[in-house]
Amino acid sequence: MSTMAPDKLAKRKAQANGEDAASGKKHKTALGSSSTDPDLSTNPLRTPHPSYHDSEEHGIVLRKFYPSEMSNARARAYNSNELPRPIELLNSALATSAVAREKVKVGNAVVHWFKMDLRTRDNRALYMASEKAREAGVPLIGLYIISPQDFEAHLTAPVRVDFMLRTLEILRRDLAQLDIPLWVETVDNRSHVVNRVMDLMGEWGASHLFANIEYEVDELRREAKLVRLFAQKGLVIEVAHDACIVPPGLLKSGSGGQYAVYSPWFRSWVRYLHDHLELLELLDPPGRNPESARTTFAKLFDCDIPPAPENKKLGEEEAQRLEALWPAGEHEAMRRLTKFCEEDIGTYKENRNMPFISGTSNLSVHFASGTLSARTAVRAARDSNNTKKLDGGNPGIQTWISEVAWRDFYKHVLVHWPYVCMNKPFKPEYSNIEWSYNGEHFDAWKEGRTGFPIVDAAMRQLRSIGWMHNRCRMIVASFLSKDLLLDWRMGERYFMEHLIDGDFASNNGGWGFAASVGVDPQPYFRIFNPLLQSEKFDPDGEYIRKWVPELKGVKGKAIHDPYDRGAGNQAGKAGYPKHIVEHKGARERALAAYKSGVERDK
Ligand SMILES: Cc1cc2nc3c(=O)[nH]c(=O)nc-3n(C[C@H](O)[C@H](O)[C@H](O)COP(=O)(O)OP(=O)(O)OC[C@H]3O[C@@H](n4cnc5c(N)ncnc54)[C@H](O)[C@@H]3O)c2cc1C
């Protein structure tokens, strides 16, 4: 039986039946085609989820770019292979065009399209492009397209855009030293990117384009389209698996399917790599271009890196502060990796959960922008292990490698269950939980004013430096989805909008884990107690004092809960808020809501 309030239930039913449905406006979808309002027919694959209005009203589904939230039946249709996964579309476009692509002759240049692979070292597609150019004796050209609409649709944080633009400047300089130009261009309308890339190929007389695969849905579909269009025009695009160490789709569980649980997946990942050591081979940066490139493509060497789009610009003070905190580019990535492997990796296992210690690598920004390949990182860690294996030996090294592997794991999940990239939880039935959309609670969470010091410290760390410690990411995500019962997708969105290391798969995976709606999640009845988490992982309150200055003077254990531990006057005078919810009651509410939401789907 449903425990949803009768008026809300009626509203949802009415929405599903088309009563009070969205206005009749046309919207652009991810593919650039025109979509009208949700199809409220009886076809379960086309009917939106009953609560689609909630996800639109609260900025979860961006109707400017995407259709309404799909039904659970549609999500499951991917699982039963009724709907093709985007990777299958790409693979099939590549297979159909394979023969034609082989016949195409190399033109006046070979082009590498940089995306989230902003480095010259160990870059698979760049290496392939460079080899192709070398064999044909023609120049290699680097291309980067800035797509402000993609930044908007993908919620890219200004701090992340800033990091990428600073990295592009470094990449441009490094490539120029090899007489390779990097052409950076802004394409305002995302649906024009494909045509613009084709036009540029025409201008440069190039017939071969190389790119590394990005596994998000928009990108896979765009690349599938590009492969088909290129084939029609006698052009070639070659794509490479580069972002993961083991490409998605290769690891199969005992039953032949995709793993949905991390531990057996990780064992299989390690086994596979030990059997296929070539996947850990590092590739050289591109070779020098023929000198003629400087004259033939002179104009391309004059390309300036454009400023960030207006809605993604940082203020001057913030930009300077963050530049000092997060130096960009692949040289910095290598410096950090080397330092971490020399100084901190050995104690990673003990220190990684303590947010007051700088015990982790701080490399996520580099993985996310592709200034460091995961292969390079894992190789460096493995080689500093006396066993020279991915498992065994130093516990710090083993643990760190297994954390980097989570990144691969979540990308594999994204490829196999693409609806996680379309605002659906991995377990579709979790779409039926009746979330709260309490704006005051959400604002307090965002601004670090919940009255739970560990949560507030973490949220302020994020706002200040664009990064948050992993333990704290779990604490605040659990707090948002369980204690506040807010729709976890609002938190997921907020993270993407603020993280310098925002990576769709890892962020979605982390939120899915903490909100118990994802692959290999915490069971929903296991709810973090923020006070216990605080006492365990920040025992002396150092992290809290650093980020919540109102509590700087609070002594001893009162730091974790000033109002209930005798420091209320002090906290109150300093302007620190009281709890916005009471944990015990909030826990009961969450348990009931999760239970009834999940049961409603049966
Ligand atoms: C709610 C939530 C949201 C998250 N969002 C992101 C995100 O947008 N981008 C992102 O890179 N990571 C995300 N993570 C994972 C993790 O918090 C960060 O990767 C880590 O804090 C980065 O710091 P580090 O580089 O010092 O990590 P280290 O501890 O040094 O780990 C090394 C690398 O391993 C990978 N890694 C470690 N833990 C995880 C994990 N749980 N999941 C996936 N990869 C992992 C990262 O690439 C990281 O840089 C999220 C986790 C949670 C719980």
PDBQT file of the ligand as one rigid body, heavy atoms in Angstrom, charges set to zero:
ROOT
HETATM    1  C1  LIG A 701      29.303  11.855  -3.201  1.00  0.00    +0.000 C 
HETATM    2  C2  LIG A 701      30.633  11.689  -3.882  1.00  0.00    +0.000 A 
HETATM    3  C3  LIG A 701      30.917  12.408  -5.021  1.00  0.00    +0.000 A 
HETATM    4  C4  LIG A 701      32.156  12.261  -5.673  1.00  0.00    +0.000 A 
HETATM    5  N1  LIG A 701      32.406  12.981  -6.803  1.00  0.00    +0.000 NA
HETATM    6  C5  LIG A 701      33.577  12.808  -7.471  1.00  0.00    +0.000 A 
HETATM    7  C6  LIG A 701      33.844  13.512  -8.666  1.00  0.00    +0.000 A 
HETATM    8  O1  LIG A 701      33.021  14.273  -9.184  1.00  0.00    +0.000 OA
HETATM    9  N2  LIG A 701      35.066  13.328  -9.254  1.00  0.00    +0.000 N 
HETATM   10  C7  LIG A 701      36.002  12.477  -8.733  1.00  0.00    +0.000 A 
HETATM   11  O2  LIG A 701      37.090  12.354  -9.301  1.00  0.00    +0.000 OA
HETATM   12  N3  LIG A 701      35.757  11.783  -7.620  1.00  0.00    +0.000 NA
HETATM   13  C8  LIG A 701      34.583  11.921  -6.965  1.00  0.00    +0.000 A 
HETATM   14  N4  LIG A 701      34.355  11.227  -5.808  1.00  0.00    +0.000 N 
HETATM   15  C9  LIG A 701      35.358  10.253  -5.351  1.00  0.00    +0.000 C 
HETATM   16  C10 LIG A 701      36.409  10.792  -4.373  1.00  0.00    +0.000 C 
HETATM   17  O3  LIG A 701      35.799  11.504  -3.349  1.00  0.00    +0.000 OA
HETATM   18  C11 LIG A 701      37.456  11.675  -5.035  1.00  0.00    +0.000 C 
HETATM   19  O4  LIG A 701      37.953  11.044  -6.178  1.00  0.00    +0.000 OA
HETATM   20  C12 LIG A 701      38.635  11.917  -4.077  1.00  0.00    +0.000 C 
HETATM   21  O5  LIG A 701      38.179  12.545  -2.920  1.00  0.00    +0.000 OA
HETATM   22  C13 LIG A 701      39.661  12.771  -4.765  1.00  0.00    +0.000 C 
HETATM   23  O6  LIG A 701      40.735  13.076  -3.923  1.00  0.00    +0.000 OA
HETATM   24  P1  LIG A 701      42.188  12.471  -4.190  1.00  0.00    +0.000 P 
HETATM   25  O7  LIG A 701      42.566  12.687  -5.601  1.00  0.00    +0.000 OA
HETATM   26  O8  LIG A 701      43.070  13.009  -3.146  1.00  0.00    +0.000 OA
HETATM   27  O9  LIG A 701      41.884  10.924  -3.985  1.00  0.00    +0.000 OA
HETATM   28  P2  LIG A 701      42.829   9.694  -3.594  1.00  0.00    +0.000 P 
HETATM   29  O10 LIG A 701      42.296   9.148  -2.313  1.00  0.00    +0.000 OA
HETATM   30  O11 LIG A 701      44.257  10.003  -3.658  1.00  0.00    +0.000 OA
HETATM   31  O12 LIG A 701      42.441   8.619  -4.711  1.00  0.00    +0.000 OA
HETATM   32  C14 LIG A 701      43.150   8.553  -5.941  1.00  0.00    +0.000 C 
HETATM   33  C15 LIG A 701      42.186   8.628  -7.087  1.00  0.00    +0.000 C 
HETATM   34  O13 LIG A 701      41.324   7.506  -7.084  1.00  0.00    +0.000 OA
HETATM   35  C16 LIG A 701      40.053   7.869  -7.587  1.00  0.00    +0.000 C 
HETATM   36  N5  LIG A 701      39.055   7.642  -6.536  1.00  0.00    +0.000 N 
HETATM   37  C17 LIG A 701      39.262   7.610  -5.210  1.00  0.00    +0.000 A 
HETATM   38  N6  LIG A 701      38.108   7.328  -4.570  1.00  0.00    +0.000 NA
HETATM   39  C18 LIG A 701      37.171   7.201  -5.512  1.00  0.00    +0.000 A 
HETATM   40  C19 LIG A 701      35.784   6.919  -5.498  1.00  0.00    +0.000 A 
HETATM   41  N7  LIG A 701      35.118   6.702  -4.367  1.00  0.00    +0.000 N 
HETATM   42  N8  LIG A 701      35.128   6.895  -6.662  1.00  0.00    +0.000 NA
HETATM   43  C20 LIG A 701      35.763   7.092  -7.830  1.00  0.00    +0.000 A 
HETATM   44  N9  LIG A 701      37.073   7.366  -7.912  1.00  0.00    +0.000 NA
HETATM   45  C21 LIG A 701      37.769   7.413  -6.770  1.00  0.00    +0.000 A 
HETATM   46  C22 LIG A 701      40.133   9.350  -7.920  1.00  0.00    +0.000 C 
HETATM   47  O14 LIG A 701      40.415   9.480  -9.294  1.00  0.00    +0.000 OA
HETATM   48  C23 LIG A 701      41.284   9.831  -7.056  1.00  0.00    +0.000 C 
HETATM   49  O15 LIG A 701      41.940  10.972  -7.552  1.00  0.00    +0.000 OA
HETATM   50  C24 LIG A 701      33.112  11.357  -5.148  1.00  0.00    +0.000 A 
HETATM   51  C25 LIG A 701      32.811  10.631  -3.992  1.00  0.00    +0.000 A 
HETATM   52  C26 LIG A 701      31.599  10.794  -3.366  1.00  0.00    +0.000 A 
HETATM   53  C27 LIG A 701      31.297  10.003  -2.126  1.00  0.00    +0.000 C 
ENDROOT
TORSDOF 0
